[in-house]
Amino acid sequence: MIVLPHFDRMAARMGRETLMQLAASVPAGLTLVGVDEDTALVQVHDGPPSDGPSPWEIMGRQGVTVFSADGEVHHPAGATLMLELTDGAG
């Protein structure tokens, strides 16, 4: 997982075209996640560790944007999403 902190401010400064180029350059097996200012993405431990996706909760004032080959999806604070924590080496 590649995390972009203060994403709302960063995205506003870098521009849409640059952001899309960055998202397109992410290696296969990794997920690009933008975490807005005053927001945290917290892994929820509800059982033993697993090799697959696990639940993550969005806490704070704003939200999180997840980029994939299909585009981007913004998730608001309070949402829970399934993400895989990987180093991309596998």
N, C-alpha and C positions, 0 to 999 in steps of 0.2 A: 504494500500500500504506500502510495506517495501522498503526503498530506501538505496542502497549501494553507498555512495559517493566515488569519486576517484576510480571508478570501474576498470578502465584499469590497474591502479597500483596494486590494491587489488587482482584482478584476476590473475595477473602475479605472485604474491607472494604466493597465497594460493594454487595454482595448480588446475587442472581440476577436479580431483576426489573430493576434498574437496568442490569445488564450486557446483558440481552436488549434493553432499550430502546436502549442505545448501539449494539449490533450492528444493530438494525433501522434505525437512522438513517444508516448508512454509504451514501454516494452510489453509484449504479450505476457499475461500472467500477473500483471500489476494493475491496481485500480488507482485512479487519480481522484482524490477527495479534497474539496475546498471547504474549510471550516471557517465560518464567519467570525468576526470579532465578537467578544463576549459570549462565546459558544464553545462547548466541549463535546467531543465524540468519545463516549465512554463504553468500553467493552463490558458487557453484562455477563458475569460468570454465574450461570445457572446449572452447572453440572461439571463433569470432568472435561478436561481439554480434549478437543477433537482436531482432526486434520482439515476439516472442511469449514465452511462459513459459520460464523457465530454471531449472536445478536449484539448490536451496538445501539446505545441510546443517545439521542441528541439532547443535551442539556444546555440551558442558558437563555439568552435573549433572542438569538436569531436562528440560523439554520445551517445546513450542510448541503453541498452540491456534489453529486457523484457522477463522474464521467465514464461513459462506456462507448463501445463501438456504435451503439444505437443512439448516442447523443448524451444529453445531460438531464439529470432529475434533481430538483431542489426538494429537500426534506425539511420541514419546520421543526423547531424545538418541541420536544415531547414525543417525537416519532422514534420508532425502533426499526432498524434495518439490519439485514443480514450481509455481512462483509467477511471476506477472508483475509486474515493477516498473513502475508507471505513476503518473503524477501526477493521473490522473483528469480531465485537461483535454480528452482526446481523445475 
